[in-house]
Amino acid sequence: MERLRAMKMNHEEGQAPQQPELPDELARQLLAHVNVGSITDGSVIFSINQTGGQTAHQITNVGYQRKQIPVDLIPEFLNLMRAVGPFETVITASILDSETDFLARQLTELLTEAGWTVHGDSLSGYGTEVPKAIVFIVPQAIYGTRRLPLDTLAHFLKRCGFKIQLALTDIDDRLPTILVNGFS
C-alpha cells in the first residue's frame, strides 16, 4: 500500500496543474458579482459567454449499470415470450464473466416464468472463437420450423441495446442454444 501511495505521489508531483489557482482579487470580484438568484442548493451556477441554451444546475452520474433486461420492460418481455412459447432451449454463458452470467440467469428465470423449458449447458463445448455478443446458436432444422420464438427474443434483446448474432449450426440437433458471451 505504501508503494502505491509513493507511486501516486511521484506521478502527481511530475504533473503540471490543470488550471492555475484563481488569484484572490479575481475570486473577490467573482463573489461580489454573484447574483443571489444564481445560488441553488448552496452551489453557485455561473455561465461565461453563453449566448443561449441552459446552464446545468445539477449533473447526475448514473454509474455502473448491470447488463440486464430493464426492470420496466420485464412485463412486456414476459407477455411476448408467453405469446410465442412454450419453447425449449439451452442458455449458456461464460462462467468467467459475471455480467453475462447475470444476464443468462435473468433470461433463464424470465423464460421459465413465461412457460419455456430452459436448460443450462457448459460453454467449454463451443471453443474460444465465440464473438463478444449475445449469440444464438440454433440447429438449422429447428430454426427452419420454429423461427418465431427465437426471432422474437432476439428482436426484444436488440431493443434493450444488446448486440445479437444468429449462427445456424449443427452443434446440437436437439435444442436451440442461446449462447450469452459478452456485450458490445
C-alpha positions in Angstrom: 0.0 0.0 0.0 2.8 2.4 0.8 4.4 1.6 -2.5 1.2 2.6 -4.3 1.0 5.9 -2.4 4.6 6.7 -3.2 4.0 5.9 -6.9 0.9 8.2 -6.9 2.8 11.0 -5.2 5.7 10.7 -7.7 3.2 10.8 -10.5 1.3 13.8 -9.2 4.5 15.8 -8.5 5.5 15.4 -12.1 2.2 16.8 -13.5 1.6 20.4 -14.3 -1.5 21.8 -12.6 -4.5 21.5 -14.8 -5.7 25.0 -14.1 -3.9 27.8 -12.3 -5.1 28.9 -8.9 -7.5 31.8 -9.0 -5.9 35.0 -7.7 -7.6 36.4 -4.6 -8.6 39.6 -6.4 -10.4 37.7 -9.1 -12.1 35.5 -6.5 -13.3 38.6 -4.7 -14.6 40.1 -7.9 -16.5 36.9 -8.7 -18.1 36.8 -5.3 -19.0 40.5 -5.5 -20.9 39.9 -8.8 -22.6 36.7 -7.9 -26.4 37.1 -8.3 -28.3 35.7 -5.3 -30.7 34.0 -7.8 -27.8 32.0 -9.2 -27.2 30.2 -5.9 -29.0 26.8 -5.9 -28.8 24.3 -3.1 -25.6 26.0 -1.9 -23.9 25.9 -5.3 -23.2 29.0 -7.5 -24.4 28.5 -11.0 -22.3 30.7 -13.3 -22.0 30.8 -17.1 -19.4 32.7 -19.0 -20.1 34.0 -22.6 -23.2 31.8 -23.0 -25.5 33.1 -25.7 -28.4 30.6 -25.3 -29.4 27.3 -24.0 -29.2 26.3 -20.4 -26.6 26.1 -17.7 -26.8 22.8 -15.8 -27.6 23.3 -12.2 -27.2 19.6 -11.4 -25.3 16.7 -13.0 -26.2 13.2 -12.1 -23.6 10.5 -12.6 -25.5 7.2 -13.0 -22.6 4.9 -12.5 -22.3 1.3 -13.4 -25.4 -0.3 -14.9 -25.6 -4.1 -15.0 -26.2 -5.7 -18.4 -29.8 -6.9 -18.0 -33.3 -6.6 -19.3 -34.5 -3.3 -17.8 -37.0 -3.9 -15.0 -39.7 -1.7 -16.6 -39.6 -3.9 -19.7 -39.9 -7.2 -17.9 -43.7 -7.4 -18.1 -43.6 -6.8 -21.9 -40.9 -9.4 -22.2 -42.9 -12.0 -20.3 -46.0 -11.3 -22.4 -44.1 -11.6 -25.7 -42.4 -14.8 -24.7 -45.7 -16.3 -23.5 -47.3 -15.4 -26.8 -44.7 -17.2 -28.9 -44.0 -20.1 -26.4 -43.8 -22.6 -25.0 -40.4 -23.3 -26.3 -37.4 -25.5 -25.3 -33.9 -24.1 -25.3 -30.5 -24.1 -23.7 -28.9 -20.9 -22.3 -25.2 -20.9 -21.6 -22.8 -18.2 -20.5 -19.1 -17.7 -19.9 -18.6 -18.5 -16.2 -15.7 -16.1 -16.1 -17.8 -13.1 -16.9 -20.2 -12.0 -14.2 -22.2 -9.7 -16.4 -23.1 -12.4 -19.0 -23.7 -14.8 -16.2 -26.2 -12.4 -14.6 -28.0 -11.9 -17.9 -28.0 -15.7 -18.6 -29.6 -16.3 -15.2 -32.1 -13.5 -15.7 -33.1 -14.9 -19.1 -33.4 -18.4 -17.7 -35.7 -17.2 -14.8 -37.8 -15.0 -17.1 -38.2 -17.5 -19.9 -39.1 -20.2 -17.3 -41.7 -17.9 -15.8 -43.1 -17.4 -19.4 -43.6 -21.1 -19.8 -40.4 -22.0 -21.7 -38.3 -25.1 -20.8 -34.8 -23.8 -20.2 -31.7 -25.9 -19.6 -28.1 -24.8 -18.7 -25.0 -26.0 -20.5 -21.2 -25.8 -20.4 -19.6 -23.1 -22.5 -16.5 -25.2 -23.0 -18.1 -27.2 -25.8 -18.2 -24.1 -28.0 -14.5 -23.3 -28.2 -12.7 -20.0 -27.7 -13.7 -18.3 -31.0 -17.1 -17.1 -29.8 -17.7 -13.5 -30.6 -18.3 -10.9 -27.9 -22.0 -10.6 -28.3 -25.2 -12.4 -27.4 -25.1 -15.3 -29.9 -28.0 -17.6 -30.8 -26.6 -21.0 -31.9 -29.6 -22.7 -33.4 -29.8 -26.1 -35.2 -30.9 -25.4 -38.8 -33.7 -27.9 -38.7 -35.3 -26.4 -35.7 -34.8 -22.8 -36.8 -36.4 -23.6 -40.1 -39.6 -24.9 -38.4 -39.8 -22.8 -35.2 -38.3 -19.5 -36.0 -40.8 -17.1 -34.3 -39.8 -17.7 -30.6 -36.1 -17.0 -31.1 -36.6 -14.2 -33.6 -39.0 -12.5 -31.1 -36.5 -13.0 -28.3 -33.6 -11.6 -30.5 -35.6 -8.5 -31.5 -36.6 -7.8 -28.0 -32.9 -8.0 -26.8 -31.9 -5.7 -29.6 -34.4 -3.2 -28.4 -32.7 -3.4 -24.9 -29.4 -2.4 -26.6 -27.7 -5.8 -26.9 -25.7 -6.8 -29.9 -27.3 -10.0 -31.4 -25.9 -12.5 -33.8 -27.6 -15.6 -35.2 -25.5 -18.7 -36.1 -27.1 -21.7 -37.7 -25.0 -24.7 -36.8 -25.3 -28.4 -36.2 -23.7 -28.3 -32.7 -26.8 -29.8 -31.1 -29.6 -31.1 -33.2 -32.0 -31.4 -30.3 -32.3 -27.9 -28.8 -31.7 -24.3 -29.9 -28.9 -22.8 -27.8 -28.7 -19.2 -26.7 -25.1 -18.5 -26.1 -24.6 -15.4 -24.0 -20.9 -14.4 -24.2 -20.2 -10.7 -23.8 -21.6 -7.4 -25.0 -20.8 -4.7 -27.5 
